Amino acid sequence: MPRTVHRSGNLPAEATSFIGRRTELAEAKKKLTAARLVSLVGPGGVGKTRLAVRVATEIGRRFRGGAWLVELAELDDPALVGSAVLAALDLRDQTAIEPVALLLSHLRDRELLLVLDNCEHLLDATAQLVHELLRAAPGVRVLSTSREPLSVAGEQVLPVAPLRLPSPHAGEPLAHVRQTDSVALFIERAAAASGSFELTVADQAAVVELCRRLDGLPLAIELAAVRIRALAPQQICDRLGGRFELLTGGNRAALPRHQTLRTTIQWSYDLLSPAERTLLTRLAVFAGRFTLADVEAVCCSQELPAAGALDLMSSLLDKSLVIKEDAAGATCYRLHETMREYARLELRERGEEAALEGCCADYYLSRCRQFEAEAGRRLLEWLIWMDLEIDNVRAVLGRWLHQEDPGPAIDLTTSLTWYWITRATTEGVRWLDEVLVRDDHPVAHPWTYFARGFLAVLQNDATSATRTLERGIAAAREAGDLNALSRSLAIASIAATMAGDRAGAQQLLDEGLAVAAGMEDVGTTLMTLHAVAFIGFLDGDADSVRSAAAESVRLSREAGDLFGLGRSLMHQGFAALMSGDLHQAEQLCADGLRVARRLDDRVAQCYLLGGLGCCAAGSREPRLAAQLFGAAESARAEAGATMNAGMTAALAQAAAEVRAALGPARYATQLTAGQRLGRDAASRLALREAAPPAEAAPQSDSDGVLGPREAEVARLVADGLSNREIGARLFISERTVESHVRNTLNKLGFNSRAQIANWMATSDR
């Protein structure tokens, strides 16, 4: 999975420590100009990622949508490649739409560069996705890194060789040697490690020999360079050279590059203290990023006390054996994929692999159970934790699915219910279906059935929800679990309502309310109140919605339940809308939107933007209403959400009123302006917190649909200036003016300058 979201100008550190490779850099940029798929291919450790990031940094600005990095090294499941790209693009798997389908829909009309890093272990899945992507999204280009090509039609392959080596001949000018890529990297990393290293004539021969011995492999050079604090270049060369002689019997040419890298890692490993070696080996148990707390819980033992973990991690960082990152304000770590491969082999040879995997699995099951227990009042904290740890949790779950006993897999999958609901709905459905298929006891796991039924309701899949929840209700009765029974009945009543079975829905809801009445569980009470509000909304019963929502708002605030609070405020706001109380509706929907922003609940955001658009329409603010309707539609499409029938009717009526007030052309302009807003800008506009960005929230109808320069040219067209006069006024070429005019005509659907002038004259100026 991706470590973080990157756009051009905000790519990872590899871009800032780039050495040389001017030829490869120029060739990659040239190929991306002519081809839509370029693959950087080469063995591990040659610097493919660093080159790809540098390319993206330099040319990302050419794409309106920027450059985005998807890191696949830590992903083991081919079925999740689409989810990884979705997450990297800051999209959300929160509906019934498959991640790949949502991805293709989102990218269809966009222009951006997608960097897929470390594809070699997921070649088939990545190739299939890239094939579909290139076919569906003509404005998207892909840059991949892998140990072999993707073999997709139209692929341009660029082999990535190790860094350029210095000449073996003595007497080369020092300045010339310093400029050689491999030597330049050694100097940079040695200086960073020691704080004072400079290449001198005295060290020149040793550094040249060292870089040549290491075949110009960037990772190998970095591992050797960090030893400069304790050893002189000649000492490093002698000690590492001895390793090579043992392997080849003196025939240096017999040593392949992958063995060079492994030998360098082995040399660095052997120079570690016993405690450092033990810790580095055990870190291989993590599939993705990990924190110091994870290390202390999983990797430490009586012979490796947790109290010393921080010092050991710091030492491994200093030696470039571990990589440090920042994720959501927290410090975390990861291993380079080549280092993880090596450490995993060492772990296996030590005979510790099974025990460490068991310890790791127990740790994550315990943490996820804690997540399940505390999600009601600490959901935001736990979602941040899950976003960081999801690759490790997936790895544990994947191993458990293949065990004879399905119990642990069922427990872990079920404990992640709130993550599936808010972050990965279709992925959750996939995992839950896999564990439920393996369950030989159909009445044994009421909460697993509840989770699966809840996700089906979120996906508007009434048939699947009803079938699953029937089993869940039977399982809850058999187990005597009243909490699970009441919640399952409440969700089942929503599913029945969606299916059009109002009588059955009422019967299920009445029983759920009766069971909940005899308990004092806030979560169960909230679930039944949400069901009452949902059914009341579809029935058009504003009083029922208002009463249930008000009580659930009160209980959610007392319990600190952000998810429940956000949905309850939304229901309460919609009830006020149904009753015509626009002032209260706006206040409640705004409060709900603030909660949805905190949780990053994309589905709730699109509903609430629409609700606030209805408020603006009723308050005779048609331009604002049209922009919010556009923003709601954009958020809906991005999330792959489906508006429910009640909300669809309210939006349609309000939109018709706004269209009549503005006129079709101006309505379309403002709708487009709203669609161009990002999520944050749309929320700020809806909450009246600040004026939206100038390019997205227009001062006139021309802004928003037109870019800033296009709008400027359009105003001068309306003033009667020719292309030459406009070019002179704006200090741009006549051809550039012609291009802006042509783009404006295309965007507005016009075929003459007179239409542009007339449109500008009738817009708010």
N, C-alpha and C positions, 0 to 999 in steps of 0.2 A: 504494500500500500504506500501511497505517497507520504512523505514526511510532512510536507506542508504545501500550500498553494503558492505557486510562483507565477508572476507575470514578468514580461520584459522589464528590466530595470530593478527587479527584485528577485533575482535568481540566487542560488546558493553560493557558498564561498568558493567553490571550484572556479567560478568565473573570475575571481579577483586574483587567484594564484596561478594563472595560466602562463605557461612558459613556452615560447617558440611556436612551433607548428604553423608557421605562416603559410606554408604550401598547402597543408591539409585544410586549414581554415579557409583559405581562398577557394579551394576546390569545392569544399562543402557548400559554401555560400553560392558559388556558381551553379552547382548541381540543383540546389533548392530553388534557384531562379527558373530553371528549365523543367524540373521534375517535381511531382507532388509527393513522392516518397523517396527519401534518401536514407540509406542504412550505413552506419559506421560500424565496420566489422573488424574484429581482431581478438586475440586472446585476452584473458584476464590480466589486469595490471598494466595495460599499455596506455591508459588514460582516455578511453572512449567517452566516459561520462564528462570528464573535464572539457574535452573538445566540443562535445554536443552542447554543453551549457554555454561555452564561449560563443559558439555559432548563434545560439538562440539569443544571447545577450546583444550581439552586434546587429542582428537583422530583425529582432522581434518588433522593433518600432515600425517596420514596414507593414505590419499586419494590424488592422484596426482593432482586432481582438487580442493582440499581444502574443506572447509565447508562454506556453504552459508545460510544466515538467511533471511527468508521471513516472514514479520510481517503482519498478516491479521486482526488484531483487528480493524483497522481503515477502513476496506473495507466492504461495505454493499451489493454490487451487486455480486451475485454468478457468473455472466457471466464474471467478471473481475479477477477471481482467476488466470487464465492462464497468464493474463497480469501482475499481481503482481509478479508471479514467474519469468516471462521474465525480468521485470525491475530489480529484485533483482540480477539476473545473469548478469546484465549489457548488456542485449540484447535489440534490438529495434524493435518496431512494426512500420515499415516504408514501408511495401510492401503489396502485396495481400495475403500473407500466413497468415492463422489464427494463433494467438499467441500460441495455444496449439500445432499445427502442427510444427511450427518453434521451439518450445521448445523441442519437442520429437526428431526432427531432430538434434538439437544441442547436446542433451545429449546422443544420441544413442551410441556413442563410448567413452564417458567420464566416469571418475571414480571420484565421489565426494559425499559429504554428504549434503543433503538438509534439513534444519530445517524449518518446517512449524509451525509458532507460532500462537496460539489463533484461532483454526479452528472451534470452537463450533457453531458459527452462520452461518457457510458456509459448514456444514458437507457433504452434498450430492455432491456439486461441488468439494470440496477438495478430497473426496473419489474417485470420478470418475477420476480426474486428476492423483491421486496417482496410481490408478489401471493401467491407460494407461502408466504412466511413468515407473512403475516397469516392465511392460511387454515389453516396447520398449527399455529400457536402462539398461542392466544387471549390469553395473558398478556403478549405482546410488543407494544409500541408503537414507532412509527418516526417520527423527526423527520429530514427530509431538507433539504438546501440545494442549490439548483440555479438556473440561469438561466431554466428553464421547468419546468412541473409534470411529475410522473411519469405522470400520467393513469392512475392505478390507482383502481379502484372504491373509494369511501368516502374518497378523498383530500380533505383540507381545505387549501386554499391560502391562505397569508398573504403578501401582497406586502410586500417589505422595501424601503422607500424610503430615500433618503439621510438623514443626520441633520438634525434640526430646525434651521432657519436663524434667525439673529437678524433683527430688523426692520431694514429699510433706512433707517428714519427716524432722523435725528439726535435726540439728547436723551433716548434711552432710558436709564434708570438703569443704572449700571455693574453693580450687583449682579444686576439682571435679565438683562443681557447675558451675564454670567459663567455663568448657569445654563442658557443655551441649549446644547443637546447639541453642536453643531458647534464652538462657541466653547470649551466645556469640554474637548473633545478637543484642540483646538489648544493650550490652556493646559497641559494635562497633558503633551503630547509636547514642547512647547517647554521646559517646566521640566525634563523629564528630559534633554533635549539640552544645555541650558545650565547647569542646576543652580541657576538663580536667577530665571527669568522669572516675572513677575507682570503681569497685565493692569492697566493704568492708564488713566485718562481720556485721556491723551495718545495712547495706542496704540489706543484703543477703535475709532475709525472705521476704521483700517487693518485691524484684525483682523476686524471685521464685514464689510468689503468683500471681504477675502480668502476668508472662509468662504463668502460668497455666490457669489463667482466660481468657487469649487471645488464648487459645488452640494451642499455637505454630504457629499461622498464621503469616508469615513474614510481610505482609503489615500492619497488626494490631499492631505488635510489633514495627515496624518503626514509625508508627504514634504516639504511646505512648512514645517512646524513645525521640523523638525530643522535648517533653515537659520538659525535664530534666533541661533546662535552667531556667525555672520559678518555677518548682515544684520538691520536693524531691520524690524519688521512692515511699515512703509510701503515699504521698499526691496523686500521680497519681493513685495508687492502690485504695485508698479510693474513689476518685471521679468517677473512671471508674466502680468500684465495685458497687457503688450506682445505676448506670444505669442498671446493670445486675439484681440487686435485684428487681427493679421496673418491669422489663420484666417477671421475673419468679416467683415472689412471694416467693423468697428464695430458690426455687428448681433449683439449678444451672444446674443440668443434663438435664432440660427441654429446655435449650437454644441450638439450632442447630448452627453449625459452621458458616453458612452463616449469621445467625443473630448476632453472635459474631462480625463478620467483619463489618456488617452494623452498629451495635451499636458503635463500635470503631470509625468508620468514623463519625457517628452522634455526638459523644462526641467531636471529633476534630473540627467538623463543628460548634458546639455550643460555643466552646471556642474562635472562631474568632470574630473579631469586625464586626459590621453590614456591613461596606463597604467590608470587606474581604468575608463575606458570600455572599453578592450580586454578587461580581465579580466571585467567584468560581462557583456559580450556573449558571451564564451566560456563563461561558467558555464551558459548555456542548453543546452549539450550534455549536461548531466546531467539524466536523467529524474526522479531522486529526490534523496535526501540525498547529501551528498558530504563528504569530509574535506579537511583541508589537504593531505595527501599526494596525494589525487586531483587537487586543483587544481594542485599543483606538477608532477605527471606529465603531465597532459592539457592544461592551459591555458597553461602557461609555455613560453617560447621564448627565442630570442636577444634579441629586443627587449623581452621581458617575463621577466626572470630569476626563477628559482624563489626566490632569496634574498630577494626583495622581496615574495613572495606574502602572507606573514603581515601585513605592514603594510598592503598594499592591501585585504586582506579585512577588517582591523580598520576601515579607513576606510569601506568599503561598509556595514559593520554600523552604524557611527555614523550613517550617513545613511539608515538604515532601508531600504536597497536589498537587503540580504541578511538572512536570519533565522538566528539561532544556536540550536542545540538540544543536548541531551545524550542520547546513546543508549548504553546499556550501559556508562556511565562514560566514554564517549569524546565529545569535542566534534565536532559535525558541523554542516553548514549546509544550507540549502535556499533556493529562491527562491519568493516568493509567485507563485501561478499566473499572475496578470496580468503580473507582472514577467518571468516566464519567456517568456510569449508575446511581449512587447515585445523582449526580448533575442534571441530566436530570429529575429525579423524583421530586427533589426540585423545579426545574424551572417550571415543570408542576403544582405543588401544589401552587406555587406563582401566577399562571395565566399569566405568562410572555412568555410561550413557543411560541405561535403563533406570538407575536410581535417581539421577538428576531429572529425567523426564517425569518420573513419578512425583518427585518433590515439586517440580514446576506445575504439574497438573493440579496437585492438591492445593497449591498456593492460589492459583487462579480460580479454582472452584470456590475456595473460601472467600476470596475477594468479591467474586461475582454474587455469591449468596449475600454478602454484606450489601452490595449494590441493590439487590432485590429488596432487602429488608428496609433500606434507608432511602430508596428512590423517591418516596412520597415527599420527604422533607429536604432532601439533599440532591435532587435530580441533576441540577446544573453542575455541581462538583463531580458527580459520578460520570456524567456524559463527557466531561473534559478528560477524566481518567480513561474512559473507554476509547475515546478517539485516539489516545496515545497508545493504548495497550491492545487494540483490536487484533493486530497480527499475531500476537502471542496467544490470545484467547482462541483465535481461529485454529492455530496449530494444535493446541491441546484438544479442541473439539474434533478436529480431523483425525487425530490419533485414536480418540475414544470411540469414534464411530465404527472403527474396525475391530473393536474388542468384542468378545463373546457376550459380556454383560452390558446391556444398553443403559443401565441405570445411571452411571456418571454422565454420559452424554445427554441423557434426558434432563438430569438435574441442571447441568451447565446451560443448556439451550434455554430451558425455562427461566432460569435466573436472569437471563438477558432480555426479558420481555420488554422492559421500558426502553432499552436501546433499540430493539427492533421497531417499536412503535414510533420513536422519534427520529431515528437515524437510518435504519436499514430494513425497511418493511419487506421488500421482496426477498432479500437475503434471509431474513428471519423465517419467512414462509418456507424457503428451501431447506433450512436446517431443521425446522420443526417437522416438516413432512418426512425427512429422512429418519429422525428418531422415532416418530410415531409409527412408521412402517415397520420398524424393528420391534415394536412393543407387542409382546404376546399376551398381555393382560389388559384387555380393553377397558377395564374399570379401575385401573391402578394409578392414573396420573391426571387428576382433575385439573390441576393448574396448567399442565401442558396443553390440554384441550382448550382451556380458557384462553391461553395466549394465542393459539392458532386461530380460534374463533374471533378474537379481538382484531387480529391482523386482517382477517377476511372481511370484517365489517369496514375497516379502514379502506380496504380495496374495493368496497362496494360489491363484494362477491357474496350475495345473500345465500346462494345455494351451498357453497362450501362452508360458510359460517354456520348455517343451520345444521348441516350434517355433523360438523365437528362439535358444536356446542351440545347437541343431543347426547353425544358420547361423554362430554365433559359433565353434563348434569347428572347422568347416570353414575359416572365415576365419583362425583361429589356426594351423591346420596349414599353410595356403597361405602365410602370412606367416612361418612358422617362429618364432612368438612363444610360447615355452614357458610363460611366466608366464600369459599369457591363456589358453592351452590348459589348463593344470592347474586354474586357477580356474574356467574354464567347465565343465570336466568335474565338478568338485566340486559346483558349483551345480546342474548337470544331474542329478547323482545324487540330490540333495534333491528336485528336481522329480519325478523318476521314482518316488521313495518316496511322495511325496504322491499320485501318480496310481495307486499300488498295484502298480507294476512293481518288485518287490523284486529280482528277478534282474538286470534291466537297471540298476537303481540300483547294485548291487554291482559290476557290470562297469565302469560309468562311474567309480565311486569308486576301484576298483583301478587303473585307468589313470591317474586323476588323482594318486593317491599315487605311482605309479611315476614319473611325470613330475616331480613335486615333489621326489622323493628325489634326483634328479640336480642339484638346484639349491640355492642357499643364500639364497633369498628368504623373509624372515620372513612377509610378507603372504600369499604363496602357501601356505606351510606352515600358517598359521593357518586359511586358507580350507578346506583339506582336513581339518584337525582338527575344525573346526566341522561339516563334513559328516558325519564319523564320529560325532560326538556326537549330532547331530540324528537320524541314522538309528538309532543305538543306543537313543536315547530312545523312538522310535516302536516299536522292536522289543522294548522292555522289557529290554534288555541293560545292566544297571547297571554292570557291570565295564568294558564298552566305553566307555560315556559317561564314567565316572570317569577312566579312563586318558587318553582324548583331551582331556578338559577340563582335567585337571591340567597336561598339557604345554602346552596353549594358554594357560593362566593364566600359567605361567612365561615363555613367550615374549612374551606381551602386556606383562607387567610390564617385561621387559628392553627391549622396543622402545618403551615409553611409549604403547602403543596402547589408548586408553581404550575405544573401541567394542568391540574384540576382548576386552579384559579383562572388561567388563561382561557380555557374552554368555557368556564362558567360565566366569565365576563362577556365573552362572545355571545353566548346564549341570551344573557340578560340584555345586551345591547340590541340584539335582533328582536327581542320581545318589545323593547321600547320603539324600535322602528315600526313594527307591526301595529303598535298603538298610536303612531303618529307623534310621539314625544321626541322630536329631533334633538333637542338640547341634551336630554339624558342619554339618548342613543349615541350621540357623538362622544360624550364623556366616557361612557362604558366601553365603546369600541376602541377608543384611544387607549384606555387603560389596558384593554385586552391586547392591543397591538404592542404596547410596551413590554408586556410579559412574553408575547410570542417572539419579540426581538431578542430578549434575554436568552430564551431557550433555543433560538434559531429554529422555531417551528414554522416551516415554510408553508404548509397547508393552511394553518391558522392565519398566517400573514396575508395570503391571497383572499381569504374570506373577509378579513377585517378591512383590508384596503377597499374591497367592494362595498362593505357596509358603510365605511366613511364616505365613499363616493355617493352612496344613496343619501347620506346626511347632507352633503354639500348640494346635491340636486334639490332636496327639499328646502334648503335654505337660500335658494336662488343664487347659487354660485356655480353656474354651468361650466365655466372653463375649468375650475378646480375639479368639479365632478367628472368631467370628461377625462382629465389627466389621471385621476384616481382609477377610473374604470380601465384606462389603458394599462396602468401599473398593475392592477389586479389581474388583468388578462395575461400580462407578461409573467407575473408570479405564478399564475395557475399553469401556464404552459411549461415554465421552467421546472415546477414541482411535479408535473404530470397529474395534477389534481383534477377531480371532477366535482363541479358545483352540485350540491343537492338541489332537489326540485324547488324547495321553498326559496332558497337564495337566488336561484336562476330566475324565478318569476319576479322577485323584487328588483333585481338588477335590470331585467329587460324593461320593466315599466319605467324605472328611473332613467335609463339610457334613452328611451323614446322621448321623455320629457326634455332631456338635455339636448338631444339632437334637434328637436323642434325649436328650442330656444336659440341655439347657435346657428342652425342651418347645417345642411349636410357637409359642406366643405370645411367650415370652421370646426365642426365636431370631429371630423376625420383628422384634422391637423392636431387638435388638442389630444385626441386619443393616441395618435402616433407619438406625440411628445411624452405622454405618460408611459408608453411602452418602452421608450428609450431610457427611462430612468433606471438606475440600479436599485437593488433592494433598499439600501440604506437611504438613498436620496428620496425614494418613494415614501418610505416611512416618515422621514423628516417633513416631507410635504404634507402627508396626511395628518401628522401630529402638530403641524404649524410651528415646528420648533425653529426652523430657519428656512430662508429661501433656498430652493434647490439649486444645483450647479447651473451656471448660465447656459451651458450647451444643452441642458436637459429640461430646464424649466424656463420657458420663454418669456421675454418681455413683449414679444409679438408672436403672432401665429406663425411667422416664418421660422423662428428659432425652434429647436426641438426636432422638427422634421428635417430642417436644413442644418448643415454644419455652420459654424460661425463665419467662415469665409464665403460660403455659398449664400448665406443670408445677406452679407455685406454687398456681394455682387448683385443679388436680386434687388436690393434697395436702389442701387445705381441704375439698374435696368429700368426700374420704375420711374426714375428721374429722367429717362430718355437718353442716357449716355450710350455711345457705341462701345464695342469691345475694346477698341484702341484707347478710347478716352477712359474707360474703366481701368485698363491696365496701367495707364499713366497715373491715374489717381491713386491706385493701390500699390504701385511699384512692382507689378507682376507682368509677365509676358501676355501678349494678346492670345496666344495659344492656351495659356493657363486659364484666362478669362473664358474662352470658348468652352473649355472643359467644364468649368463651374456652371456655366449656363446650361450645357447639355445635361449635367447631373441634376440640376434643378428641374428642368423640364421632365426628366424621367421620374424623379421622386414625386412630383405633383401631378403627373399624368397629363401635362399640357403639351402643345405642339407649336406654340408661338410665344415670342417675347411679350406681345400685347397681353396674353393671358397672365403672364407673371406680373406685369405692371398692374393689371386689374386686381389680381389676388392680393398683392401688397397693399393696394389702396383700400381694400375692404377689410384688411386685418387691423387689429388693435395696434397702434403705433406708439 
